[in-house]
Amino acid sequence: MSTIDPSRLLQMRSSILNQNQALQRAAGRGGIGAGEGGIEGTPDFGAAINNALQQVNGQQAKASELSEAYERGDTHDIVSVMIERQKASLGFETTLQVRNKLLSAYRDIMNMPV
């Protein structure tokens, strides 16, 4: 069994505290590197997800409008209708996969031992 060197232990503690203070200062300025020439005004994660969901919703609404126009006989371009429906489907599937990955990551984090 090895002995514990008190001076080395205090040095490690001091190093950890210094790193923690540096991270807290960086977080207080709006993120790591925001004060040292980082991009200011970048959207947060929630805003990025909200923007992506709005785009998928818009694509689905556009596909629905084109489908309804085709059903009414306003347009005869079945190719554009099918392309828009496939775009909407692909966007929805992508959103679903991102949600599943986020939930999986959340479960992994919650199951980590503290």
N, C-alpha and C positions, 0 to 999 in steps of 0.2 A: 504494500500500500504506500502511495506517495504522500508526502506532506504538502500542505497548502502554504504557499508563500504569501504572507499578508500584503507585502508591498506590490506584488504582481496582481493580486486580487483588487486592491485599491486602484491600481493603474487601469485595469479593465473596467472597473466601475466608472471611473472618471471619463474614460473614452466613450462609454455607452451614454452617459449623461450629456456629454458634449454633442454627440450625434443626435440625440433626442432633441436638444435645444435647437440645433441647426434645422432639423426637420420641422419643428414647431414654428420657427421664424419663417421658413419657406412657405409653410401652409398659411401663415398669417398674411402673406403678401399675395395670395391668390394662386398658389401652386408652386411647384418646384421650378426654379429658373424663371419665374415671371419677372423678377426684378433685374435679372442679368441679361436683358435683351430678348426675353421670351416673347411670344405672341400674346399681347394683351387683348382681352375681349373675346377669347375663344369660348364657344358654348360649352356648357357643362354636359355631363352624360345624359341627364334627364332631358335637356333640350334637344340633344342629338336624337334620342330615341323618339321623342315627341314629333320631331321633324320627319323622321323616317316613317312613322305611323301615318302622319298626314299625307305624305306622298303616296303610300300604298292605298290609303283611303281614296285619294283623288284618282288614282289609276283604276280602282275598282268602279268608282262612279262613272268615269269615262267609258269603261267597257260596258257597263249597264246601259248607259245612254245609247251607245252605238248598237247594242243588241236590240233595244226597244225600237230604235229607228229602223232597223232591218225588219223587225217583226211587223211594224206598221206599213212597211213598203216605201218608206222615205228614201232609203238607200238600197242599192243592189250590189254593193261591194262587199261580198261575203269575206273576201280575203282580209280586208282591214278590220272587219269585225272579229274574225278569228284571231288575228295577230294581237289586237287589244285585249281580248279575253285571255290569251296565253300570257301576255305581259302581266295582267292583273293576277293570274293564277301563280305565276312565278314569284311575284312580289309577296303574295300572301304566304306561299310556302317558305320563302326566305325568312319572313317575319316569324313564322311559326318555329323554324329551326333556331333562330336567334333566341327566341323566348325559351325554348327547351334548353339551350346551352346555358343561358343565364340562370335558369332554375337549377340546373345541375351544379353549376358553380356555387350558387347560394347554398345548396344542400351540402356540398363538400366543405364549404367554409363553416357552416353551422355544426358539422360533425367533427371538426378539428378539436383535438384536446387543448385545453387552455393551460 
